[in-house]
Amino acid sequence: MSLSSLSVSSSRRRFLRSSASAMLFAGAGTSLLSACGGASDSAAVPEAPRLTSIENFRDMAGTGDGYPTADGRRVRRGVFYRSGAMNADDADLIAIQHLSLVTIHDLRTLNEATLTPDRVPEGLLRETHEIAPIDIGAERPTDAAAASAWMIDHQRQMIDDPTARAQFGALLTRLARTAGRQVVHGATGKDRTGWAAALILAIADVPLDVIIQDYLVTNVAAEAQIAARMSAHAARVGVPLLAVAPLHQAQSATIEAAFDELQNRFGTLNEYLTRGLSLGQSDIAMLRAKLVH
């Protein structure tokens, strides 16, 4: 995959789903890197800590030696992290301090951030990039297929929306130009954050099937929180649990639809970044230089 030729081909839709996600997340067993022919651990950068009060916190580069790129290189760990809302408890505050983060990028709206404010170590720069959430709260799906179609449609809308594109462009520009370790987060770290992470990995020239598998890691990293939200949603609207699952779980079809929409609307990743997000070529090059080694 390259900046000029990104597409979602049928051959790249063949990937492992939940089992691959389980291997990908930094737990027991083999990681995705092993499946891709990479090494298992890196002594230079510690693995992202498992946080109990911050949902879906992980290194965008994956685990071990980092995700492989299409040209045989690796994505550098310890550069960019991702998560849900950063409302850390005391123990997680200490863990975050050990990462030496310098900047937090909050993708939530002002109202969301006010309801659940970040709690992070003192001294961190906090930047906001207000992107409207995919509001699933009032959705009452009749079945899983309807819920999946609804989610895919709204993910596509996020690619087209001019305000969202402006904010994603501002985010990537700041990530490129800000020195030090940074974290990007939304409310749960799945939709807005998931697309931001997918773009960052695409800029690093990570193969699309690996990007999709990374997107699915959310289902393991936030398993308990997702289960709780599904149960509450299903009970509130009076439908079976499986009917709301696509609204809360990360689905391969959702992130594939985002890349499909990118290609349909802009043709290539580079056109989306430069024309759609108003990102400069120098900033794209700076992001790739930070990410790839």
C-alpha positions as CSV (number, residue, x, y, z in Angstrom):
1,M,0.0,0.0,0.0
2,S,1.3,3.4,-0.9
3,L,0.0,7.0,-0.6
4,S,-0.8,7.0,-4.3
5,S,-2.4,3.6,-4.6
6,L,-4.4,2.8,-1.4
7,S,-7.5,0.7,-2.2
8,V,-9.5,-1.9,-0.5
9,S,-9.1,-5.0,-2.8
10,S,-11.0,-8.2,-2.3
11,S,-7.8,-10.1,-1.6
12,R,-7.0,-7.8,1.3
13,R,-10.3,-8.5,2.9
14,R,-9.1,-11.9,4.0
15,F,-7.9,-11.5,7.6
16,L,-8.3,-13.1,11.0
17,R,-11.0,-11.5,13.2
18,S,-11.5,-11.9,16.9
19,S,-8.6,-14.5,17.3
20,A,-6.2,-12.1,15.6
21,S,-7.3,-9.3,17.8
22,A,-6.6,-11.4,20.9
23,M,-3.1,-12.2,19.7
24,L,-2.5,-8.5,18.7
25,F,-3.2,-7.1,22.1
26,A,-0.3,-7.2,24.6
27,G,-1.4,-10.3,26.6
28,A,-0.3,-13.9,26.6
29,G,0.6,-15.8,23.5
30,T,1.9,-14.8,20.0
31,S,1.4,-11.4,18.6
32,L,0.4,-10.4,15.1
33,L,4.0,-9.5,14.5
34,S,5.0,-13.1,14.8
35,A,2.4,-14.0,12.3
36,C,3.8,-11.4,10.0
37,G,7.4,-12.6,10.5
38,G,8.5,-10.1,13.1
39,A,10.3,-10.3,16.4
40,S,8.5,-10.4,19.7
41,D,10.0,-7.8,22.0
42,S,11.9,-4.6,22.0
43,A,14.1,-3.6,24.8
44,A,14.3,0.1,23.7
45,V,10.7,1.1,24.5
46,P,8.5,-0.5,27.2
47,E,5.2,-1.9,26.2
48,A,2.1,0.3,26.8
49,P,0.8,-0.3,30.3
50,R,-2.5,-2.0,30.9
51,L,-4.6,0.8,32.5
52,T,-7.7,0.0,34.5
53,S,-9.4,3.5,34.5
54,I,-8.6,4.4,30.9
55,E,-10.3,2.4,28.2
56,N,-8.5,1.0,25.2
57,F,-5.1,2.5,25.9
58,R,-2.4,1.2,23.6
59,D,0.5,2.0,21.4
60,M,-0.5,2.9,17.9
61,A,2.5,0.9,16.6
62,G,1.4,-2.3,18.2
63,T,3.6,-4.5,20.4
64,G,7.0,-6.1,20.0
65,D,9.0,-4.6,17.2
66,G,6.0,-2.6,15.9
67,Y,3.8,-3.3,13.0
68,P,5.5,-4.2,9.7
69,T,5.3,-1.8,6.8
70,A,4.8,-2.7,3.1
71,D,8.5,-2.2,2.4
72,G,9.8,-4.4,5.2
73,R,10.4,-1.8,7.8
74,R,8.7,-1.4,11.2
75,V,6.5,1.2,12.9
76,R,8.4,2.8,15.8
77,R,6.7,2.2,19.2
78,G,6.6,4.9,21.9
79,V,5.7,7.7,19.5
80,F,1.9,7.9,19.4
81,Y,-0.7,6.3,21.8
82,R,-4.5,6.0,21.6
83,S,-7.2,5.6,24.1
84,G,-10.7,6.4,25.3
85,A,-11.3,9.3,27.7
86,M,-8.2,10.0,29.8
87,N,-9.9,10.2,33.2
88,A,-7.2,8.4,35.1
89,D,-7.3,7.1,38.6
90,D,-4.3,7.6,40.9
91,A,-2.5,4.3,39.9
92,D,-2.9,5.1,36.2
93,L,-1.7,8.6,36.7
94,I,1.6,7.1,37.9
95,A,1.7,4.7,34.9
96,I,1.1,7.6,32.5
97,Q,3.8,9.7,34.1
98,H,6.3,6.9,33.3
99,L,5.5,7.2,29.6
100,S,6.8,10.8,29.5
101,L,3.9,12.0,27.4
102,V,4.0,15.7,26.3
103,T,0.7,16.3,24.5
104,I,-2.8,14.9,24.7
105,H,-5.2,15.4,21.7
106,D,-8.8,15.2,22.7
107,L,-11.2,14.5,19.7
108,R,-14.3,14.9,21.8
109,T,-16.7,17.8,21.6
110,L,-16.7,20.4,24.4
111,N,-19.9,19.0,25.8
112,E,-18.4,15.5,26.0
113,A,-15.2,16.7,27.5
114,T,-17.1,18.7,30.1
115,L,-19.2,15.7,31.2
116,T,-16.1,13.4,31.5
117,P,-13.1,15.7,31.9
118,D,-9.6,14.3,31.4
119,R,-7.5,13.7,34.5
120,V,-3.8,13.5,33.6
121,P,-0.4,14.3,35.1
122,E,0.3,18.0,35.5
123,G,2.4,19.7,32.8
124,L,0.9,17.9,29.8
125,L,-0.2,20.1,26.9
126,R,-3.9,19.3,26.1
127,E,-5.2,20.1,22.6
128,T,-8.8,19.8,21.4
129,H,-10.0,18.8,18.0
130,E,-13.8,18.7,18.2
131,I,-15.2,16.0,16.0
132,A,-18.9,15.1,16.5
133,P,-19.3,11.6,17.8
134,I,-21.2,8.8,16.1
135,D,-24.3,9.0,18.4
136,I,-25.6,5.5,19.0
137,G,-27.5,6.3,22.1
138,A,-30.9,6.6,20.6
139,E,-30.5,4.0,17.9
140,R,-32.9,1.1,18.1
141,P,-31.9,-1.5,15.5
142,T,-34.2,-4.2,14.5
143,D,-31.4,-6.7,14.0
144,A,-27.6,-6.9,13.8
145,A,-27.6,-6.3,10.0
146,A,-29.5,-3.1,10.4
147,A,-27.2,-1.9,13.1
148,S,-24.1,-2.8,11.0
149,A,-25.5,-0.8,8.0
150,W,-26.3,2.1,10.2
151,M,-22.8,2.1,11.7
152,I,-21.2,1.8,8.3
153,D,-23.2,4.7,6.9
154,H,-22.2,7.0,9.8
155,Q,-18.6,6.0,9.5
156,R,-18.7,7.0,5.8
157,Q,-20.2,10.4,6.8
158,M,-17.3,11.1,9.0
159,I,-15.0,10.8,6.0
160,D,-17.1,13.2,4.0
161,D,-18.0,15.8,6.7
162,P,-16.0,19.0,6.1
163,T,-15.7,19.9,9.8
164,A,-14.5,16.4,10.7
165,R,-11.9,16.6,7.8
166,A,-10.7,19.9,9.0
167,Q,-10.2,18.6,12.6
168,F,-8.5,15.4,11.4
169,G,-6.2,17.6,9.3
170,A,-5.4,19.8,12.3
171,L,-4.7,16.8,14.4
172,L,-2.3,15.2,12.0
173,T,-0.5,18.5,11.5
174,R,0.0,18.9,15.2
175,L,1.1,15.3,15.6
176,A,3.7,15.9,12.9
177,R,5.0,19.2,14.3
178,T,5.0,18.5,18.0
179,A,8.0,16.8,19.5
180,G,7.7,14.1,22.1
181,R,5.3,11.3,22.8
182,Q,1.6,12.0,22.2
183,V,-1.7,10.4,22.8
184,V,-4.9,10.7,20.8
185,H,-8.2,9.9,22.4
186,G,-12.0,10.2,22.1
187,A,-14.7,8.9,24.4
188,T,-14.1,5.1,24.0
189,G,-11.2,5.1,21.5
190,K,-13.1,3.2,18.8
191,D,-14.6,5.5,16.1
192,R,-12.9,8.9,15.8
193,T,-9.7,7.6,17.5
194,G,-9.9,4.4,15.4
195,W,-9.9,6.4,12.1
196,A,-7.1,8.7,13.3
197,A,-5.0,5.6,14.2
198,A,-5.9,4.0,10.8
199,L,-4.7,7.1,9.0
200,I,-1.5,7.2,10.9
201,L,-0.7,3.6,10.2
202,A,-1.6,4.2,6.5
203,I,0.8,7.1,6.4
204,A,3.5,4.7,7.8
205,D,2.6,2.4,4.8
206,V,1.3,-0.5,7.0
207,P,-0.6,-3.0,4.9
208,L,-4.3,-2.6,5.0
209,D,-5.0,-6.0,6.4
210,V,-2.8,-5.2,9.4
211,I,-4.6,-1.8,9.9
212,I,-7.9,-3.6,10.0
213,Q,-6.7,-6.2,12.5
214,D,-5.4,-3.3,14.7
215,Y,-8.8,-1.7,14.5
216,L,-10.3,-5.0,15.8
217,V,-8.0,-5.0,18.8
218,T,-10.5,-2.6,20.5
219,N,-12.8,-5.6,21.0
220,V,-10.2,-7.2,23.3
221,A,-8.6,-4.1,24.8
222,A,-12.1,-2.8,25.9
223,E,-14.0,-6.1,26.2
224,A,-15.5,-5.4,29.6
225,Q,-16.6,-1.9,28.8
226,I,-18.1,-2.9,25.5
227,A,-20.1,-5.7,27.1
228,A,-21.5,-3.3,29.7
229,R,-22.5,-0.7,27.1
230,M,-24.1,-3.4,24.9
231,S,-26.2,-4.8,27.8
232,A,-27.3,-1.3,28.9
233,H,-28.3,-0.3,25.4
234,A,-30.1,-3.5,24.6
235,A,-32.1,-3.3,27.9
236,R,-32.9,0.4,27.3
237,V,-34.4,0.0,23.8
238,G,-35.8,-3.5,24.3
239,V,-33.9,-5.5,21.7
240,P,-31.7,-8.6,21.9
241,L,-28.1,-8.1,22.8
242,L,-26.8,-9.2,19.3
243,A,-28.9,-6.5,17.7
244,V,-26.8,-3.7,19.3
245,A,-23.5,-5.5,19.1
246,P,-22.4,-3.8,15.8
247,L,-22.9,-0.4,17.3
248,H,-20.5,-1.0,20.1
249,Q,-18.0,-3.5,18.8
250,A,-15.3,-2.7,16.3
251,Q,-16.2,-4.3,12.9
252,S,-13.9,-4.9,10.0
253,A,-16.8,-3.8,7.7
254,T,-16.8,-0.4,9.4
255,I,-13.2,0.5,8.8
256,E,-13.2,-1.0,5.3
257,A,-16.2,1.2,4.5
258,A,-14.1,4.2,5.7
259,F,-11.3,3.4,3.3
260,D,-13.8,2.7,0.5
261,E,-15.3,6.1,1.1
262,L,-11.9,7.7,1.0
263,Q,-11.1,6.0,-2.3
264,N,-14.5,6.8,-3.8
265,R,-14.4,10.5,-2.8
266,F,-10.7,11.3,-3.2
267,G,-9.1,8.4,-5.2
268,T,-5.9,8.0,-3.2
269,L,-4.8,8.4,0.4
270,N,-2.5,11.2,-0.6
271,E,-5.4,13.1,-2.2
272,Y,-7.5,12.6,0.9
273,L,-4.7,13.9,3.1
274,T,-3.7,16.9,1.0
275,R,-7.0,17.9,-0.6
276,G,-9.5,16.5,1.9
277,L,-7.6,17.3,5.2
278,S,-5.4,20.1,3.9
279,L,-2.3,18.4,5.2
280,G,1.0,19.5,3.7
281,Q,3.4,17.1,2.0
282,S,6.1,18.2,4.5
283,D,3.9,17.2,7.4
284,I,3.1,13.8,5.8
285,A,6.8,13.2,5.3
286,M,7.5,14.3,8.9
287,L,4.9,11.9,10.3
288,R,6.4,9.0,8.3
289,A,9.9,9.9,9.5
290,K,8.7,9.8,13.1
291,L,6.9,6.5,12.6
292,V,9.1,4.3,10.5
293,H,12.5,2.9,11.2
